[in-house]
Amino acid sequence: MGILRADLSVSLDGYSAGHDQSLEHPFGSGTGERLDGWMAGWMFEHGDDHRAEVDAVVGAGAYIMGRNMFSPGRGAWDPAWTGWWGENPPYHGPVFVLTHHARESVPMEGGTTFHFVTDGIESALEQARAAAGDLDISIAGGATTLNEYLAAGLVDELRLHVGPFTLGQGTRVFDGVPPQEFRTTSVRHTPEVTHVTLRR
């Protein structure tokens, strides 16, 4: 059985998104725009310098993400919305989206299928494990979803991609999470981002 891991890009003070996420501002207005531009920079503009980390982000057998990661909308679904990533999302496997609103699964090009889970984080993890087989499961974001899994003690490996700036507000990793112990297994510093891997 694979492990449950998570990748999250954050500022130095731990924020992964600003407030008021919307179609126009996927990472939130104001501070979120800084995160959006910086993440695009290290993952795509400088992607060759971070190839191992970028490949690892999309290298799991199944994925879990929150509604906010998948969609700018709240409430009932807009059936025309199929995610931020176009017709061929980068996951190329099953993605389990946590939501309070039921929706039929959405198959996409390249092997990605979004499944919508309305009965909580344990159910999403159980379904992801069944789909992944012996491969790892990855929490693909955002911080609120990651914090739920951290608080439940379910995350085996946490990979933080830390930007060289602070934001001062937004949605932050570890908010509401009780004290936990990790060991650092690797740190790689670059001018764009510092990659930190932590294991239980």
Disulfide bonds with the S-S distance in Angstrom:
none
